[in-house]
């Protein structure tokens, strides 16, 4: 699955159709539009606000630390973050149909993957704001290496629930 996503990203990145815009920018702009759309539901606003915040954090933290990444790095991170969030929502919905205990297992699996795969090893408590909020629809750390977290959760979720 990881190779498949990477192939899609690389194909997308090299496509002539996105000359002036990266996937990172596309995800960020799309999420911003949802957040700023008065017709968006509160749930969609919350999910997309997390995505905007996570992408902004990643770029700002890299710049603060003087880390220079190729633009493709941010594109790949954006793809994995988006996949991580979408898979999370899908698994939570399926787990909720089984039991609240199963739902908690799914939430913990994704949350732990996010926490165990930091990108910057940032000790700032603001990175954990979404993980501390009991009502967060995206209880993940901002300081996440989305590629690694997606791989971890893809391996671990199979032992908790399967989606047909």
FENLINFEN-V184448 format. One record per residue. OMEGA is omega in radians with two decimals (* if undefined). Layout:
# FENLINFEN-V184448
{{OMEGA} {OMEGA}}
This chain:
# FENLINFEN-V184448
{{-3.12} {3.13} {3.14} {3.14} {3.14} {3.11} {3.12} {-3.13} {-3.11} {3.08} {3.14} {-3.10} {-3.09} {-3.14} {3.13} {-3.09} {-3.09} {-3.12} {-3.02} {-3.05} {3.10} {3.09} {3.07} {-3.12} {-3.14} {3.12} {-3.12} {-3.14} {3.12} {3.12} {3.10} {3.11} {3.11} {-3.13} {-3.06} {3.14} {-3.12} {3.13} {3.14} {3.06} {3.12} {3.12} {3.14} {3.09} {-3.11} {-3.13} {-3.11} {3.06} {3.07} {-3.11} {3.11} {-3.12} {-3.13} {3.13} {3.11} {3.12} {-3.08} {-3.12} {-3.12} {-3.12} {3.09} {3.13} {3.14} {-3.12} {3.13} {-3.14} {3.12} {3.11} {3.00} {3.13} {3.12} {3.09} {-3.13} {3.08} {-3.13} {3.11} {3.13} {3.12} {-3.11} {3.09} {-3.13} {3.11} {3.13} {-3.12} {-3.13} {3.09} {3.10} {-3.11} {3.12} {-3.13} {3.12} {3.12} {3.13} {-3.12} {3.14} {3.11} {-3.11} {3.14} {3.09} {3.09} {3.12} {3.09} {3.12} {3.10} {3.13} {3.13} {-3.14} {3.13} {-3.13} {-3.14} {3.14} {3.09} {3.11} {-3.11} {-3.08} {-3.12} {-3.14} {3.08} {-3.04} {-3.06} {-3.10} {-3.14} {-3.14} {-3.09} {3.11} {3.10} {-3.06} {-3.06} {-3.12} {-3.14} {-3.09} {-3.10} {-3.11} {-3.09} {-3.10} {3.06} {3.13} {-3.04} {-3.04} {3.08} {3.03} {-3.14} {-3.10} {2.94} {-2.96} {3.09} {-3.13} {-3.14} {3.13} {3.11} {-3.14} {-3.09} {3.10} {3.11} {-3.03} {-3.04} {-3.10} {3.14} {-3.11} {-3.05} {3.02} {3.13} {-3.11} {*}}
